[in-house]
């Protein structure tokens, strides 16, 4: 996967993270603790996936720069 593809994937994941964050905000007002925990888990997983994609993009960019 190229650095550009990894960055694109990270941007898609970031959009999903923002959507989940907005949902969590709504849930905090609705007192739906069970669903809020599910969303928090999803946020953690998305954050980890974003970090992995950014690291992948960084490695690819460094590899391309060395070539």
Secondary structure, 3 states (H helix, E strand, C coil): CCHHHHHHHHHHHHHHHHHHHHHHHHHHHHCCHHHHHHHHHHHHHHHHHHHHHHHHHHHHHHHHHHC
